[in-house]
Amino acid sequence: MLVVKILVNPGYPGNLCTIYLNMKSLSKQTQNLINSYLRLPFPNKDVSCPYFNNRRTGLRGGLRAIIGKGTPDDIIEEAKIISLREKIDLTKLSNDELKKFLIDNNLGVDCSALVYHVLDTELKTRKMKGLNKYLKYSQIKNPLRKLLVKFRPVESTGVKVFADEINSVKIKLTDIEPGDLIIMLNTGINHDRDHILLITNVSSNINYIHSFQWTSDGKYNHGVREGQIEIIDPNKNLLEQKWLENSKIDEENETFQHARLAKHVILKRLLAIKSA
C-alpha cells in the first residue's frame, strides 16, 4: 500500500492530507492486451484501435470485429480479409491511411467491449473463469435473448450491465484499484448515452483507458486512448479532481465534459474482480 501526501491548499505550506492507495496492478497479459488496443499489432505501424458505435449502423448478428466488439486480433484478421477482397496492400499504407481504412470499413471497438475483453483477460490470468461466467443480465427477460447471451456475451454486454448492482459495487475514491470502473450514465447533451472508463494504474494519479470519440476528433482521429485524473483532494468527488487527456485539461477535455453532463458518475468494482 502506497501512502501519498497531497498538498490540498497551496496557500498554506504543510497543509497536507494523506490518502492510502492500493498498489495492485493488472497482469502482464492484460497490459499486453491494452497495449495492443492502443497500438494495433500491424507490422511496422502505429495505429490505435478506432472507436466504433454500432448505434450508427444498427448491425445485429455480425462478426465481432465489424460491430465494435472485437479483440485486436479479431480486428486485424478482418482487416486482412477485407484488404484481400479489395486488393489493398496494408503494408503500403501510412498510419493515417491505415486508420482511415479501418474506420471506413467499420472496424473498431466500443467502450464496453474494450472493458469486457480487458477484464475477461484479467480474470483468466488470476486462474478464474471467463467474465461471461460471472455477469448477470437482469434487464433481459426474453427467453430467446437470454439464450443469445450465452453464445454472444460480449455483444450482449453494455455499460448498464457493468453498472447493474447485481454485477458491481460502488467504491470510494480512496479505495480505487486497477481494474475498477468509472461509469457515466445518461450523458451527452441529450442524456441518451452511457460511457465507461477502465482504471489501469493508480498512484498519486488515476490512469484510465477507454474507447471514445470527441467532437474535435473529426471522422478519423478517434479511438482507444489513455487519460489521467490527478487527485487534488480525495475528500471531494471525482468531478472535482483534475482531468487530463489528449493534452487537454478539465473544460477542454471532452471526456471530463461528458462526466459533468452525466446524470450519474459512479466508481464501481465488478463483483468478480472483487472476489478474484
SULFEN-V176130 format. One line per field, one symbol per residue. ss: DSSP state (a for helix, b for strand, c for the rest). phi: phi as a letter, one per 40 degrees, with the letter a starting at -180 (. if undefined). burial: + if it has 24 or more other ideal C-beta (glycine too) atoms within 12 Angstrom, else -. Layout:
ss = ???
phi = ???
burial = ???
This chain:
ss = cbbbbbbccccccccbbbbbbccccccaaaaaaaaaaaccccccccccccbccaaacccccccaaaccbccaaaaaaaaaaaaaaacccaaaccaaaaaaaaaaccccbcaaaaaaaaaaaaaaacccccaaacccccccccaaaaaaaaacaaaaccaaaaaccccbbbccaaacccccbbbbbbbcccccbbbbbbbbbbccbbbbbbbbccaaacccccbbbbbbbbcccccccaaacbbbbccbbaaacaaaaaaaaccbbbbbbbaaaaac
phi = .ccbcbccbdcbdgcbbbbbbcbcbccccccccdccccadccdgbbbccccbbcccbgcbgccdcbbgbccdcdccccccccccccfbccccccdcccccccccbfbiaccccdcdccccccccccgbccdccbcbbcccbcdcccccdccbccccbbdccccdccbabcbcdcbcbdgcbbbbbfbgdcfbbbaabbcbabbcbbbbbababccccgcbbcicabaabcccaccbcccccbcbafgbbfccccccdccccccabbcbbccccccc
burial = -----+------------+-++-+-++--++-++++++++-+--+-++++++++--------++++++++++-+++-+++--+------+-------++-+++-+++++++++++++++++++--+----++-++++--+--------+--+++++++++++++--+++-+-++-++++++++++-++----++++++++++++++++++++++-------+++++++++++-+---++-++++++------++++++++++-+++++++++++-+
